[in-house]
Amino acid sequence: MKEDERRLFLMTCIGGAAVVAAGAVAYPVISYLAPRKGKDDSGVVTIPEKELPSDGAKFFQFHGKAAVVVRKMDGSLSALSAVCTHLGCIVRWEAKQGEFLCPCHGGRFATDGKVLGGPPPRPLEQLKVTVANGVITIG
């Protein structure tokens, strides 16, 4: 009888360890795939204008998603979602070309969000942007 009890105990321990290991693997995968919960959809983001480089872009979080504000060649500002409309990758700013590039599949976007090339089916979402007293307000 002792042999059966040992075997049952060992199988219970192995089964428990397998359940814990499966949970340890599944939790990060499910957390990654689950949509993020936004904090407050009615909020605005403010950025001091001096933080925006003259020929560059500043990335930030807006409603729980990546967004970017960029100074165009004419000096005006454009605020856009930084999420590529193809598969949801985050675009990056290419200062030398003066455009956004999606590193996943080569989608290219102008500073106003229009598609310049690649597979994206529609432009980047534009966000409302205003400047007053040296403060950029998005939203």
C-alpha positions as CSV (number, residue, x, y, z in Angstrom):
1,M,0.0,0.0,0.0
2,K,2.9,2.4,0.7
3,E,4.0,2.2,-3.0
4,D,0.6,3.3,-4.2
5,E,0.5,6.2,-1.7
6,R,3.9,7.4,-2.8
7,R,2.9,7.1,-6.5
8,L,-0.3,9.1,-5.8
9,F,1.7,11.8,-3.9
10,L,4.3,12.0,-6.7
11,M,1.6,12.3,-9.4
12,T,-0.2,15.0,-7.5
13,C,3.0,17.0,-7.1
14,I,3.9,16.7,-10.8
15,G,0.3,17.7,-11.8
16,G,0.4,20.7,-9.5
17,A,3.7,21.8,-10.9
18,A,2.4,21.4,-14.4
19,V,-0.6,23.6,-13.6
20,V,1.6,26.3,-12.0
21,A,4.0,26.2,-15.0
22,A,1.1,26.5,-17.5
23,G,-0.3,29.5,-15.5
24,A,3.2,31.1,-15.5
25,V,3.4,30.8,-19.3
26,A,-0.3,31.8,-20.0
27,Y,-0.5,34.9,-17.8
28,P,2.0,37.1,-19.7
29,V,0.6,35.9,-23.1
30,I,-3.0,36.8,-22.1
31,S,-1.9,40.1,-20.6
32,Y,0.0,41.0,-23.8
33,L,-3.0,40.2,-26.0
34,A,-5.7,41.8,-23.9
35,P,-6.6,45.4,-24.7
36,R,-5.2,48.0,-22.4
37,K,-7.6,49.9,-20.3
38,G,-7.5,53.7,-20.9
39,K,-7.4,55.9,-17.9
40,D,-9.7,58.8,-18.9
41,D,-11.0,59.3,-22.4
42,S,-11.9,62.9,-21.7
43,G,-8.4,64.1,-20.8
44,V,-6.0,66.3,-22.6
45,V,-2.2,66.2,-22.7
46,T,-0.1,69.3,-22.3
47,I,3.6,69.5,-23.4
48,P,5.8,72.6,-23.0
49,E,6.7,73.8,-26.5
50,K,10.4,73.9,-25.6
51,E,10.3,70.1,-25.3
52,L,9.5,69.7,-29.0
53,P,12.7,69.8,-31.1
54,S,12.6,72.2,-34.1
55,D,13.0,69.4,-36.6
56,G,11.7,66.5,-34.6
57,A,8.8,64.8,-32.9
58,K,7.8,64.1,-29.4
59,F,6.0,60.8,-28.5
60,F,3.6,60.5,-25.6
61,Q,0.6,58.5,-24.3
62,F,-2.9,59.7,-25.2
63,H,-5.9,57.8,-24.0
64,G,-3.7,54.7,-23.3
65,K,-2.2,54.6,-26.8
66,A,1.0,56.0,-28.4
67,A,0.7,59.4,-30.0
68,V,3.1,61.9,-31.4
69,V,3.3,65.7,-32.0
70,V,5.6,66.9,-34.8
71,R,6.7,70.3,-36.1
72,K,6.1,70.5,-39.9
73,M,8.4,72.3,-42.3
74,D,6.2,75.4,-42.3
75,G,6.5,75.6,-38.5
76,S,2.9,74.4,-37.7
77,L,2.3,71.4,-35.5
78,S,0.5,68.2,-36.2
79,A,-0.6,65.7,-33.5
80,L,-1.2,62.1,-34.6
81,S,-1.8,58.6,-33.3
82,A,1.5,56.8,-33.5
83,V,-0.3,53.5,-34.1
84,C,0.1,52.2,-37.7
85,T,-3.2,51.6,-39.4
86,H,-1.9,48.4,-41.0
87,L,-1.3,46.0,-38.0
88,G,-1.0,48.4,-35.0
89,C,2.8,48.7,-34.8
90,I,4.2,52.0,-33.3
91,V,5.6,54.3,-36.1
92,R,9.0,56.0,-35.6
93,W,10.0,59.5,-36.8
94,E,12.6,59.6,-39.5
95,A,14.0,63.2,-39.3
96,K,16.2,63.0,-42.4
97,Q,13.2,62.0,-44.6
98,G,10.7,64.2,-42.7
99,E,8.2,61.3,-42.4
100,F,7.0,58.5,-40.1
101,L,8.1,54.9,-40.8
102,C,6.4,51.8,-39.6
103,P,9.2,49.3,-38.7
104,C,7.0,46.2,-39.1
105,H,6.1,46.3,-42.8
106,G,7.6,49.5,-44.2
107,G,4.5,51.8,-44.1
108,R,5.4,55.4,-44.6
109,F,3.3,58.4,-43.4
110,A,3.6,62.2,-44.0
111,T,3.6,64.7,-41.1
112,D,-0.1,65.1,-41.6
113,G,-0.7,61.3,-41.3
114,K,-1.3,60.6,-45.0
115,V,-0.1,57.3,-46.3
116,L,3.0,57.8,-48.5
117,G,3.7,54.1,-49.2
118,G,3.5,50.6,-48.0
119,P,0.5,48.5,-46.9
120,P,-1.4,50.8,-44.5
121,P,-5.0,51.1,-45.6
122,R,-5.7,54.5,-44.2
123,P,-3.9,57.6,-42.7
124,L,-2.8,58.0,-39.1
125,E,-5.6,59.3,-36.9
126,Q,-5.2,63.1,-36.4
127,L,-5.6,64.6,-33.0
128,K,-6.7,68.1,-32.1
129,V,-3.7,70.3,-31.2
130,T,-3.4,73.9,-30.0
131,V,-0.6,76.1,-28.9
132,A,-1.0,78.9,-26.4
133,N,1.6,80.6,-24.1
134,G,4.3,78.2,-25.0
135,V,2.2,75.1,-24.1
136,I,1.1,72.5,-26.6
137,T,-2.3,71.0,-25.8
138,I,-3.5,67.8,-27.4
139,G,-7.1,66.6,-27.1
